[in-house]
Amino acid sequence: MDAKVALDLGSAIALAVAAFGSAIALGIAVASAMGAIGRQPEASNKIMTSMIIGCAFIEAITIYVLVFAFMYAGK
């Protein structure tokens, strides 16, 4: 196995792990936010705002890994 194959395999595995972790984290965040809104509906605007910001940060991790995978794919 040469360095190109190892780099491609490593970036594919990293992207898969990041996407799986991001999907699990998003599911937990949304489920928790929906539970909180169900318990306290009058605070739904604050809860939704916090959830959306948190989801954006979670998705940013996956996007960073995707960018790095594309960067290393050309090498």
mmCIF file of the N, C-alpha and C atoms, coordinates in Angstrom:
data_MODEL
# 
_entry.id   MODEL 
# 
loop_
_atom_site.group_PDB 
_atom_site.id 
_atom_site.type_symbol 
_atom_site.label_atom_id 
_atom_site.label_alt_id 
_atom_site.label_comp_id 
_atom_site.label_asym_id 
_atom_site.label_entity_id 
_atom_site.label_seq_id 
_atom_site.pdbx_PDB_ins_code 
_atom_site.Cartn_x 
_atom_site.Cartn_y 
_atom_site.Cartn_z 
_atom_site.occupancy 
_atom_site.B_iso_or_equiv 
_atom_site.pdbx_formal_charge 
_atom_site.auth_seq_id 
_atom_site.auth_comp_id 
_atom_site.auth_asym_id 
_atom_site.auth_atom_id 
_atom_site.pdbx_PDB_model_num 
ATOM 1   N N  . MET A 1 1  ? 0.855   -1.172 0.000  1.00 0.00 ? 1  MET A N  1 
ATOM 2   C CA . MET A 1 1  ? 0.000   0.000  0.000  1.00 0.00 ? 1  MET A CA 1 
ATOM 3   C C  . MET A 1 1  ? 0.898   1.230  0.000  1.00 0.00 ? 1  MET A C  1 
ATOM 4   N N  . ASP A 1 2  ? 0.692   2.076  -0.970 1.00 0.00 ? 2  ASP A N  1 
ATOM 5   C CA . ASP A 1 2  ? 1.490   3.288  -1.023 1.00 0.00 ? 2  ASP A CA 1 
ATOM 6   C C  . ASP A 1 2  ? 0.794   4.411  -0.258 1.00 0.00 ? 2  ASP A C  1 
ATOM 7   N N  . ALA A 1 3  ? 1.447   5.562  -0.229 1.00 0.00 ? 3  ALA A N  1 
ATOM 8   C CA . ALA A 1 3  ? 0.957   6.683  0.584  1.00 0.00 ? 3  ALA A CA 1 
ATOM 9   C C  . ALA A 1 3  ? -0.369  7.232  0.054  1.00 0.00 ? 3  ALA A C  1 
ATOM 10  N N  . LYS A 1 4  ? -0.570  7.223  -1.251 1.00 0.00 ? 4  LYS A N  1 
ATOM 11  C CA . LYS A 1 4  ? -1.817  7.748  -1.829 1.00 0.00 ? 4  LYS A CA 1 
ATOM 12  C C  . LYS A 1 4  ? -3.014  6.903  -1.400 1.00 0.00 ? 4  LYS A C  1 
ATOM 13  N N  . VAL A 1 5  ? -2.861  5.601  -1.450 1.00 0.00 ? 5  VAL A N  1 
ATOM 14  C CA . VAL A 1 5  ? -3.954  4.711  -1.050 1.00 0.00 ? 5  VAL A CA 1 
ATOM 15  C C  . VAL A 1 5  ? -4.245  4.859  0.437  1.00 0.00 ? 5  VAL A C  1 
ATOM 16  N N  . ALA A 1 6  ? -3.212  4.953  1.247  1.00 0.00 ? 6  ALA A N  1 
ATOM 17  C CA . ALA A 1 6  ? -3.401  5.117  2.688  1.00 0.00 ? 6  ALA A CA 1 
ATOM 18  C C  . ALA A 1 6  ? -4.082  6.442  3.005  1.00 0.00 ? 6  ALA A C  1 
ATOM 19  N N  . LEU A 1 7  ? -3.702  7.496  2.301  1.00 0.00 ? 7  LEU A N  1 
ATOM 20  C CA . LEU A 1 7  ? -4.315  8.807  2.516  1.00 0.00 ? 7  LEU A CA 1 
ATOM 21  C C  . LEU A 1 7  ? -5.780  8.809  2.091  1.00 0.00 ? 7  LEU A C  1 
ATOM 22  N N  . ASP A 1 8  ? -6.080  8.178  0.959  1.00 0.00 ? 8  ASP A N  1 
ATOM 23  C CA . ASP A 1 8  ? -7.470  8.097  0.507  1.00 0.00 ? 8  ASP A CA 1 
ATOM 24  C C  . ASP A 1 8  ? -8.319  7.262  1.471  1.00 0.00 ? 8  ASP A C  1 
ATOM 25  N N  . LEU A 1 9  ? -7.781  6.165  1.924  1.00 0.00 ? 9  LEU A N  1 
ATOM 26  C CA . LEU A 1 9  ? -8.511  5.312  2.861  1.00 0.00 ? 9  LEU A CA 1 
ATOM 27  C C  . LEU A 1 9  ? -8.715  6.005  4.201  1.00 0.00 ? 9  LEU A C  1 
ATOM 28  N N  . GLY A 1 10 ? -7.689  6.680  4.676  1.00 0.00 ? 10 GLY A N  1 
ATOM 29  C CA . GLY A 1 10 ? -7.796  7.403  5.941  1.00 0.00 ? 10 GLY A CA 1 
ATOM 30  C C  . GLY A 1 10 ? -8.797  8.542  5.884  1.00 0.00 ? 10 GLY A C  1 
ATOM 31  N N  . SER A 1 11 ? -8.808  9.281  4.782  1.00 0.00 ? 11 SER A N  1 
ATOM 32  C CA . SER A 1 11 ? -9.767  10.383 4.674  1.00 0.00 ? 11 SER A CA 1 
ATOM 33  C C  . SER A 1 11 ? -11.190 9.862  4.506  1.00 0.00 ? 11 SER A C  1 
ATOM 34  N N  . ALA A 1 12 ? -11.367 8.734  3.840  1.00 0.00 ? 12 ALA A N  1 
ATOM 35  C CA . ALA A 1 12 ? -12.703 8.151  3.722  1.00 0.00 ? 12 ALA A CA 1 
ATOM 36  C C  . ALA A 1 12 ? -13.215 7.664  5.074  1.00 0.00 ? 12 ALA A C  1 
ATOM 37  N N  . ILE A 1 13 ? -12.351 7.040  5.845  1.00 0.00 ? 13 ILE A N  1 
ATOM 38  C CA . ILE A 1 13 ? -12.744 6.576  7.181  1.00 0.00 ? 13 ILE A CA 1 
ATOM 39  C C  . ILE A 1 13 ? -13.044 7.767  8.089  1.00 0.00 ? 13 ILE A C  1 
ATOM 40  N N  . ALA A 1 14 ? -12.232 8.812  8.017  1.00 0.00 ? 14 ALA A N  1 
ATOM 41  C CA . ALA A 1 14 ? -12.464 9.999  8.841  1.00 0.00 ? 14 ALA A CA 1 
ATOM 42  C C  . ALA A 1 14 ? -13.788 10.659 8.488  1.00 0.00 ? 14 ALA A C  1 
ATOM 43  N N  . LEU A 1 15 ? -14.105 10.722 7.208  1.00 0.00 ? 15 LEU A N  1 
ATOM 44  C CA . LEU A 1 15 ? -15.374 11.315 6.781  1.00 0.00 ? 15 LEU A CA 1 
ATOM 45  C C  . LEU A 1 15 ? -16.555 10.470 7.249  1.00 0.00 ? 15 LEU A C  1 
ATOM 46  N N  . ALA A 1 16 ? -16.423 9.157  7.175  1.00 0.00 ? 16 ALA A N  1 
ATOM 47  C CA . ALA A 1 16 ? -17.502 8.280  7.628  1.00 0.00 ? 16 ALA A CA 1 
ATOM 48  C C  . ALA A 1 16 ? -17.731 8.415  9.124  1.00 0.00 ? 16 ALA A C  1 
ATOM 49  N N  . VAL A 1 17 ? -16.657 8.461  9.899  1.00 0.00 ? 17 VAL A N  1 
ATOM 50  C CA . VAL A 1 17 ? -16.788 8.609  11.353 1.00 0.00 ? 17 VAL A CA 1 
ATOM 51  C C  . VAL A 1 17 ? -17.378 9.967  11.710 1.00 0.00 ? 17 VAL A C  1 
ATOM 52  N N  . ALA A 1 18 ? -16.941 11.015 11.031 1.00 0.00 ? 18 ALA A N  1 
ATOM 53  C CA . ALA A 1 18 ? -17.476 12.355 11.305 1.00 0.00 ? 18 ALA A CA 1 
ATOM 54  C C  . ALA A 1 18 ? -18.949 12.451 10.937 1.00 0.00 ? 18 ALA A C  1 
ATOM 55  N N  . ALA A 1 19 ? -19.339 11.858 9.807  1.00 0.00 ? 19 ALA A N  1 
ATOM 56  C CA . ALA A 1 19 ? -20.745 11.903 9.399  1.00 0.00 ? 19 ALA A CA 1 
ATOM 57  C C  . ALA A 1 19 ? -21.619 11.107 10.353 1.00 0.00 ? 19 ALA A C  1 
ATOM 58  N N  . PHE A 1 20 ? -21.140 9.943  10.775 1.00 0.00 ? 20 PHE A N  1 
ATOM 59  C CA . PHE A 1 20 ? -21.908 9.127  11.724 1.00 0.00 ? 20 PHE A CA 1 
ATOM 60  C C  . PHE A 1 20 ? -22.036 9.831  13.065 1.00 0.00 ? 20 PHE A C  1 
ATOM 61  N N  . GLY A 1 21 ? -20.954 10.392 13.559 1.00 0.00 ? 21 GLY A N  1 
ATOM 62  C CA . GLY A 1 21 ? -20.992 11.114 14.826 1.00 0.00 ? 21 GLY A CA 1 
ATOM 63  C C  . GLY A 1 21 ? -21.873 12.344 14.755 1.00 0.00 ? 21 GLY A C  1 
ATOM 64  N N  . SER A 1 22 ? -21.831 13.034 13.631 1.00 0.00 ? 22 SER A N  1 
ATOM 65  C CA . SER A 1 22 ? -22.668 14.211 13.444 1.00 0.00 ? 22 SER A CA 1 
ATOM 66  C C  . SER A 1 22 ? -24.141 13.829 13.412 1.00 0.00 ? 22 SER A C  1 
ATOM 67  N N  . ALA A 1 23 ? -24.477 12.733 12.747 1.00 0.00 ? 23 ALA A N  1 
ATOM 68  C CA . ALA A 1 23 ? -25.871 12.298 12.683 1.00 0.00 ? 23 ALA A CA 1 
ATOM 69  C C  . ALA A 1 23 ? -26.393 11.912 14.065 1.00 0.00 ? 23 ALA A C  1 
ATOM 70  N N  . ILE A 1 24 ? -25.584 11.216 14.837 1.00 0.00 ? 24 ILE A N  1 
ATOM 71  C CA . ILE A 1 24 ? -25.993 10.843 16.193 1.00 0.00 ? 24 ILE A CA 1 
ATOM 72  C C  . ILE A 1 24 ? -26.168 12.095 17.050 1.00 0.00 ? 24 ILE A C  1 
ATOM 73  N N  . ALA A 1 25 ? -25.217 13.014 16.974 1.00 0.00 ? 25 ALA A N  1 
ATOM 74  C CA . ALA A 1 25 ? -25.290 14.237 17.784 1.00 0.00 ? 25 ALA A CA 1 
ATOM 75  C C  . ALA A 1 25 ? -26.490 15.094 17.402 1.00 0.00 ? 25 ALA A C  1 
ATOM 76  N N  . LEU A 1 26 ? -26.780 15.201 16.107 1.00 0.00 ? 26 LEU A N  1 
ATOM 77  C CA . LEU A 1 26 ? -27.947 15.970 15.675 1.00 0.00 ? 26 LEU A CA 1 
ATOM 78  C C  . LEU A 1 26 ? -29.241 15.332 16.158 1.00 0.00 ? 26 LEU A C  1 
ATOM 79  N N  . GLY A 1 27 ? -29.312 14.022 16.101 1.00 0.00 ? 27 GLY A N  1 
ATOM 80  C CA . GLY A 1 27 ? -30.499 13.338 16.590 1.00 0.00 ? 27 GLY A CA 1 
ATOM 81  C C  . GLY A 1 27 ? -30.726 13.563 18.067 1.00 0.00 ? 27 GLY A C  1 
ATOM 82  N N  . ILE A 1 28 ? -29.665 13.480 18.845 1.00 0.00 ? 28 ILE A N  1 
ATOM 83  C CA . ILE A 1 28 ? -29.778 13.715 20.287 1.00 0.00 ? 28 ILE A CA 1 
ATOM 84  C C  . ILE A 1 28 ? -30.166 15.161 20.570 1.00 0.00 ? 28 ILE A C  1 
ATOM 85  N N  . ALA A 1 29 ? -29.554 16.113 19.853 1.00 0.00 ? 29 ALA A N  1 
ATOM 86  C CA . ALA A 1 29 ? -29.850 17.528 20.082 1.00 0.00 ? 29 ALA A CA 1 
ATOM 87  C C  . ALA A 1 29 ? -31.293 17.860 19.754 1.00 0.00 ? 29 ALA A C  1 
ATOM 88  N N  . VAL A 1 30 ? -31.779 17.369 18.622 1.00 0.00 ? 30 VAL A N  1 
ATOM 89  C CA . VAL A 1 30 ? -33.155 17.668 18.227 1.00 0.00 ? 30 VAL A CA 1 
ATOM 90  C C  . VAL A 1 30 ? -34.146 16.984 19.166 1.00 0.00 ? 30 VAL A C  1 
ATOM 91  N N  . ALA A 1 31 ? -33.872 15.744 19.542 1.00 0.00 ? 31 ALA A N  1 
ATOM 92  C CA . ALA A 1 31 ? -34.767 15.043 20.464 1.00 0.00 ? 31 ALA A CA 1 
ATOM 93  C C  . ALA A 1 31 ? -34.825 15.753 21.811 1.00 0.00 ? 31 ALA A C  1 
ATOM 94  N N  . SER A 1 32 ? -33.687 16.210 22.294 1.00 0.00 ? 32 SER A N  1 
ATOM 95  C CA . SER A 1 32 ? -33.672 16.935 23.571 1.00 0.00 ? 32 SER A CA 1 
ATOM 96  C C  . SER A 1 32 ? -34.412 18.257 23.471 1.00 0.00 ? 32 SER A C  1 
ATOM 97  N N  . ALA A 1 33 ? -34.249 18.948 22.358 1.00 0.00 ? 33 ALA A N  1 
ATOM 98  C CA . ALA A 1 33 ? -34.947 20.229 22.177 1.00 0.00 ? 33 ALA A CA 1 
ATOM 99  C C  . ALA A 1 33 ? -36.456 20.016 22.090 1.00 0.00 ? 33 ALA A C  1 
ATOM 100 N N  . MET A 1 34 ? -36.886 18.985 21.392 1.00 0.00 ? 34 MET A N  1 
ATOM 101 C CA . MET A 1 34 ? -38.319 18.722 21.289 1.00 0.00 ? 34 MET A CA 1 
ATOM 102 C C  . MET A 1 34 ? -38.897 18.326 22.647 1.00 0.00 ? 34 MET A C  1 
ATOM 103 N N  . GLY A 1 35 ? -38.140 17.569 23.426 1.00 0.00 ? 35 GLY A N  1 
ATOM 104 C CA . GLY A 1 35 ? -38.585 17.232 24.776 1.00 0.00 ? 35 GLY A CA 1 
ATOM 105 C C  . GLY A 1 35 ? -38.682 18.457 25.664 1.00 0.00 ? 35 GLY A C  1 
ATOM 106 N N  . ALA A 1 36 ? -37.726 19.361 25.527 1.00 0.00 ? 36 ALA A N  1 
ATOM 107 C CA . ALA A 1 36 ? -37.751 20.588 26.328 1.00 0.00 ? 36 ALA A CA 1 
ATOM 108 C C  . ALA A 1 36 ? -38.916 21.483 25.926 1.00 0.00 ? 36 ALA A C  1 
ATOM 109 N N  . ILE A 1 37 ? -39.200 21.547 24.633 1.00 0.00 ? 37 ILE A N  1 
ATOM 110 C CA . ILE A 1 37 ? -40.335 22.350 24.176 1.00 0.00 ? 37 ILE A CA 1 
ATOM 111 C C  . ILE A 1 37 ? -41.643 21.733 24.666 1.00 0.00 ? 37 ILE A C  1 
ATOM 112 N N  . GLY A 1 38 ? -41.707 20.409 24.697 1.00 0.00 ? 38 GLY A N  1 
ATOM 113 C CA . GLY A 1 38 ? -42.905 19.755 25.199 1.00 0.00 ? 38 GLY A CA 1 
ATOM 114 C C  . GLY A 1 38 ? -43.139 20.026 26.675 1.00 0.00 ? 38 GLY A C  1 
ATOM 115 N N  . ARG A 1 39 ? -42.057 20.147 27.437 1.00 0.00 ? 39 ARG A N  1 
ATOM 116 C CA . ARG A 1 39 ? -42.190 20.431 28.867 1.00 0.00 ? 39 ARG A CA 1 
ATOM 117 C C  . ARG A 1 39 ? -42.460 21.905 29.141 1.00 0.00 ? 39 ARG A C  1 
ATOM 118 N N  . GLN A 1 40 ? -41.926 22.785 28.305 1.00 0.00 ? 40 GLN A N  1 
ATOM 119 C CA . GLN A 1 40 ? -42.065 24.222 28.544 1.00 0.00 ? 40 GLN A CA 1 
ATOM 120 C C  . GLN A 1 40 ? -42.298 24.943 27.210 1.00 0.00 ? 40 GLN A C  1 
ATOM 121 N N  . PRO A 1 41 ? -43.524 24.918 26.702 1.00 0.00 ? 41 PRO A N  1 
ATOM 122 C CA . PRO A 1 41 ? -43.801 25.479 25.371 1.00 0.00 ? 41 PRO A CA 1 
ATOM 123 C C  . PRO A 1 41 ? -43.576 26.984 25.260 1.00 0.00 ? 41 PRO A C  1 
ATOM 124 N N  . GLU A 1 42 ? -43.685 27.697 26.359 1.00 0.00 ? 42 GLU A N  1 
ATOM 125 C CA . GLU A 1 42 ? -43.511 29.157 26.277 1.00 0.00 ? 42 GLU A CA 1 
ATOM 126 C C  . GLU A 1 42 ? -42.067 29.558 26.010 1.00 0.00 ? 42 GLU A C  1 
ATOM 127 N N  . ALA A 1 43 ? -41.131 28.663 26.222 1.00 0.00 ? 43 ALA A N  1 
ATOM 128 C CA . ALA A 1 43 ? -39.718 28.956 25.967 1.00 0.00 ? 43 ALA A CA 1 
ATOM 129 C C  . ALA A 1 43 ? -39.252 28.389 24.630 1.00 0.00 ? 43 ALA A C  1 
ATOM 130 N N  . SER A 1 44 ? -40.187 28.093 23.739 1.00 0.00 ? 44 SER A N  1 
ATOM 131 C CA . SER A 1 44 ? -39.819 27.408 22.498 1.00 0.00 ? 44 SER A CA 1 
ATOM 132 C C  . SER A 1 44 ? -38.907 28.255 21.609 1.00 0.00 ? 44 SER A C  1 
ATOM 133 N N  . ASN A 1 45 ? -39.068 29.571 21.594 1.00 0.00 ? 45 ASN A N  1 
ATOM 134 C CA . ASN A 1 45 ? -38.205 30.409 20.755 1.00 0.00 ? 45 ASN A CA 1 
ATOM 135 C C  . ASN A 1 45 ? -36.752 30.349 21.200 1.00 0.00 ? 45 ASN A C  1 
ATOM 136 N N  . LYS A 1 46 ? -36.524 30.437 22.507 1.00 0.00 ? 46 LYS A N  1 
ATOM 137 C CA . LYS A 1 46 ? -35.145 30.368 23.014 1.00 0.00 ? 46 LYS A CA 1 
ATOM 138 C C  . LYS A 1 46 ? -34.544 28.980 22.791 1.00 0.00 ? 46 LYS A C  1 
ATOM 139 N N  . ILE A 1 47 ? -35.359 27.951 22.988 1.00 0.00 ? 47 ILE A N  1 
ATOM 140 C CA . ILE A 1 47 ? -34.860 26.585 22.814 1.00 0.00 ? 47 ILE A CA 1 
ATOM 141 C C  . ILE A 1 47 ? -34.513 26.332 21.354 1.00 0.00 ? 47 ILE A C  1 
ATOM 142 N N  . MET A 1 48 ? -35.381 26.757 20.448 1.00 0.00 ? 48 MET A N  1 
ATOM 143 C CA . MET A 1 48 ? -35.130 26.536 19.019 1.00 0.00 ? 48 MET A CA 1 
ATOM 144 C C  . MET A 1 48 ? -33.893 27.300 18.542 1.00 0.00 ? 48 MET A C  1 
ATOM 145 N N  . THR A 1 49 ? -33.720 28.523 19.047 1.00 0.00 ? 49 THR A N  1 
ATOM 146 C CA . THR A 1 49 ? -32.541 29.298 18.659 1.00 0.00 ? 49 THR A CA 1 
ATOM 147 C C  . THR A 1 49 ? -31.264 28.609 19.115 1.00 0.00 ? 49 THR A C  1 
ATOM 148 N N  . SER A 1 50 ? -31.260 28.160 20.346 1.00 0.00 ? 50 SER A N  1 
ATOM 149 C CA . SER A 1 50 ? -30.081 27.453 20.865 1.00 0.00 ? 50 SER A CA 1 
ATOM 150 C C  . SER A 1 50 ? -29.838 26.153 20.112 1.00 0.00 ? 50 SER A C  1 
ATOM 151 N N  . MET A 1 51 ? -30.905 25.440 19.777 1.00 0.00 ? 51 MET A N  1 
ATOM 152 C CA . MET A 1 51 ? -30.755 24.183 19.052 1.00 0.00 ? 51 MET A CA 1 
ATOM 153 C C  . MET A 1 51 ? -30.189 24.419 17.655 1.00 0.00 ? 51 MET A C  1 
ATOM 154 N N  . ILE A 1 52 ? -30.659 25.438 16.975 1.00 0.00 ? 52 ILE A N  1 
ATOM 155 C CA . ILE A 1 52 ? -30.184 25.720 15.617 1.00 0.00 ? 52 ILE A CA 1 
ATOM 156 C C  . ILE A 1 52 ? -28.704 26.110 15.629 1.00 0.00 ? 52 ILE A C  1 
ATOM 157 N N  . ILE A 1 53 ? -28.303 26.906 16.599 1.00 0.00 ? 53 ILE A N  1 
ATOM 158 C CA . ILE A 1 53 ? -26.891 27.278 16.711 1.00 0.00 ? 53 ILE A CA 1 
ATOM 159 C C  . ILE A 1 53 ? -26.037 26.046 17.006 1.00 0.00 ? 53 ILE A C  1 
ATOM 160 N N  . GLY A 1 54 ? -26.507 25.215 17.911 1.00 0.00 ? 54 GLY A N  1 
ATOM 161 C CA . GLY A 1 54 ? -25.778 23.980 18.225 1.00 0.00 ? 54 GLY A CA 1 
ATOM 162 C C  . GLY A 1 54 ? -25.686 23.050 17.036 1.00 0.00 ? 54 GLY A C  1 
ATOM 163 N N  . CYS A 1 55 ? -26.783 22.912 16.276 1.00 0.00 ? 55 CYS A N  1 
ATOM 164 C CA . CYS A 1 55 ? -26.762 22.063 15.088 1.00 0.00 ? 55 CYS A CA 1 
ATOM 165 C C  . CYS A 1 55 ? -25.802 22.593 14.032 1.00 0.00 ? 55 CYS A C  1 
ATOM 166 N N  . ALA A 1 56 ? -25.694 23.907 13.922 1.00 0.00 ? 56 ALA A N  1 
ATOM 167 C CA . ALA A 1 56 ? -24.751 24.489 12.965 1.00 0.00 ? 56 ALA A CA 1 
ATOM 168 C C  . ALA A 1 56 ? -23.315 24.150 13.342 1.00 0.00 ? 56 ALA A C  1 
ATOM 169 N N  . PHE A 1 57 ? -23.001 24.192 14.638 1.00 0.00 ? 57 PHE A N  1 
ATOM 170 C CA . PHE A 1 57 ? -21.656 23.822 15.080 1.00 0.00 ? 57 PHE A CA 1 
ATOM 171 C C  . PHE A 1 57 ? -21.382 22.336 14.854 1.00 0.00 ? 57 PHE A C  1 
ATOM 172 N N  . ILE A 1 58 ? -22.384 21.499 15.080 1.00 0.00 ? 58 ILE A N  1 
ATOM 173 C CA . ILE A 1 58 ? -22.211 20.065 14.849 1.00 0.00 ? 58 ILE A CA 1 
ATOM 174 C C  . ILE A 1 58 ? -21.957 19.799 13.365 1.00 0.00 ? 58 ILE A C  1 
ATOM 175 N N  . GLU A 1 59 ? -22.720 20.435 12.493 1.00 0.00 ? 59 GLU A N  1 
ATOM 176 C CA . GLU A 1 59 ? -22.544 20.245 11.057 1.00 0.00 ? 59 GLU A CA 1 
ATOM 177 C C  . GLU A 1 59 ? -21.209 20.797 10.574 1.00 0.00 ? 59 GLU A C  1 
ATOM 178 N N  . ALA A 1 60 ? -20.696 21.825 11.228 1.00 0.00 ? 60 ALA A N  1 
ATOM 179 C CA . ALA A 1 60 ? -19.417 22.414 10.815 1.00 0.00 ? 60 ALA A CA 1 
ATOM 180 C C  . ALA A 1 60 ? -18.287 21.402 10.912 1.00 0.00 ? 60 ALA A C  1 
ATOM 181 N N  . ILE A 1 61 ? -18.338 20.535 11.909 1.00 0.00 ? 61 ILE A N  1 
ATOM 182 C CA . ILE A 1 61 ? -17.296 19.519 12.060 1.00 0.00 ? 61 ILE A CA 1 
ATOM 183 C C  . ILE A 1 61 ? -17.269 18.605 10.843 1.00 0.00 ? 61 ILE A C  1 
ATOM 184 N N  . THR A 1 62 ? -18.443 18.164 10.402 1.00 0.00 ? 62 THR A N  1 
ATOM 185 C CA . THR A 1 62 ? -18.508 17.288 9.234  1.00 0.00 ? 62 THR A CA 1 
ATOM 186 C C  . THR A 1 62 ? -18.046 18.011 7.976  1.00 0.00 ? 62 THR A C  1 
ATOM 187 N N  . ILE A 1 63 ? -18.393 19.268 7.846  1.00 0.00 ? 63 ILE A N  1 
ATOM 188 C CA . ILE A 1 63 ? -17.972 20.034 6.672  1.00 0.00 ? 63 ILE A CA 1 
ATOM 189 C C  . ILE A 1 63 ? -16.459 20.221 6.659  1.00 0.00 ? 63 ILE A C  1 
ATOM 190 N N  . TYR A 1 64 ? -15.860 20.450 7.828  1.00 0.00 ? 64 TYR A N  1 
ATOM 191 C CA . TYR A 1 64 ? -14.399 20.562 7.891  1.00 0.00 ? 64 TYR A CA 1 
ATOM 192 C C  . TYR A 1 64 ? -13.733 19.272 7.437  1.00 0.00 ? 64 TYR A C  1 
ATOM 193 N N  . VAL A 1 65 ? -14.235 18.139 7.881  1.00 0.00 ? 65 VAL A N  1 
ATOM 194 C CA . VAL A 1 65 ? -13.655 16.858 7.475  1.00 0.00 ? 65 VAL A CA 1 
ATOM 195 C C  . VAL A 1 65 ? -13.835 16.644 5.976  1.00 0.00 ? 65 VAL A C  1 
ATOM 196 N N  . LEU A 1 66 ? -14.992 17.041 5.431  1.00 0.00 ? 66 LEU A N  1 
ATOM 197 C CA . LEU A 1 66 ? -15.219 16.914 4.003  1.00 0.00 ? 66 LEU A CA 1 
ATOM 198 C C  . LEU A 1 66 ? -14.243 17.772 3.202  1.00 0.00 ? 66 LEU A C  1 
ATOM 199 N N  . VAL A 1 67 ? -13.997 18.981 3.665  1.00 0.00 ? 67 VAL A N  1 
ATOM 200 C CA . VAL A 1 67 ? -13.040 19.868 2.993  1.00 0.00 ? 67 VAL A CA 1 
ATOM 201 C C  . VAL A 1 67 ? -11.633 19.265 3.029  1.00 0.00 ? 67 VAL A C  1 
ATOM 202 N N  . PHE A 1 68 ? -11.229 18.744 4.181  1.00 0.00 ? 68 PHE A N  1 
ATOM 203 C CA . PHE A 1 68 ? -9.915  18.123 4.285  1.00 0.00 ? 68 PHE A CA 1 
ATOM 204 C C  . PHE A 1 68 ? -9.824  16.887 3.400  1.00 0.00 ? 68 PHE A C  1 
ATOM 205 N N  . ALA A 1 69 ? -10.903 16.112 3.301  1.00 0.00 ? 69 ALA A N  1 
ATOM 206 C CA . ALA A 1 69 ? -10.889 14.939 2.430  1.00 0.00 ? 69 ALA A CA 1 
ATOM 207 C C  . ALA A 1 69 ? -10.708 15.345 0.972  1.00 0.00 ? 69 ALA A C  1 
ATOM 208 N N  . PHE A 1 70 ? -11.383 16.418 0.546  1.00 0.00 ? 70 PHE A N  1 
ATOM 209 C CA . PHE A 1 70 ? -11.208 16.883 -0.829 1.00 0.00 ? 70 PHE A CA 1 
ATOM 210 C C  . PHE A 1 70 ? -9.800  17.456 -1.046 1.00 0.00 ? 70 PHE A C  1 
ATOM 211 N N  . MET A 1 71 ? -9.266  18.126 -0.033 1.00 0.00 ? 71 MET A N  1 
ATOM 212 C CA . MET A 1 71 ? -7.914  18.667 -0.166 1.00 0.00 ? 71 MET A CA 1 
ATOM 213 C C  . MET A 1 71 ? -6.891  17.551 -0.338 1.00 0.00 ? 71 MET A C  1 
ATOM 214 N N  . TYR A 1 72 ? -7.014  16.515 0.471  1.00 0.00 ? 72 TYR A N  1 
ATOM 215 C CA . TYR A 1 72 ? -6.037  15.428 0.421  1.00 0.00 ? 72 TYR A CA 1 
ATOM 216 C C  . TYR A 1 72 ? -6.281  14.484 -0.742 1.00 0.00 ? 72 TYR A C  1 
ATOM 217 N N  . ALA A 1 73 ? -7.474  14.494 -1.329 1.00 0.00 ? 73 ALA A N  1 
ATOM 218 C CA . ALA A 1 73 ? -7.756  13.621 -2.465 1.00 0.00 ? 73 ALA A CA 1 
ATOM 219 C C  . ALA A 1 73 ? -6.957  14.060 -3.694 1.00 0.00 ? 73 ALA A C  1 
ATOM 220 N N  . GLY A 1 74 ? -6.645  15.333 -3.784 1.00 0.00 ? 74 GLY A N  1 
ATOM 221 C CA . GLY A 1 74 ? -5.884  15.837 -4.925 1.00 0.00 ? 74 GLY A CA 1 
ATOM 222 C C  . GLY A 1 74 ? -4.382  15.643 -4.795 1.00 0.00 ? 74 GLY A C  1 
ATOM 223 N N  . LYS A 1 75 ? -3.916  15.163 -3.672 1.00 0.00 ? 75 LYS A N  1 
ATOM 224 C CA . LYS A 1 75 ? -2.463  15.012 -3.464 1.00 0.00 ? 75 LYS A CA 1 
ATOM 225 C C  . LYS A 1 75 ? -1.977  13.650 -3.860 1.00 0.00 ? 75 LYS A C  1 
# 
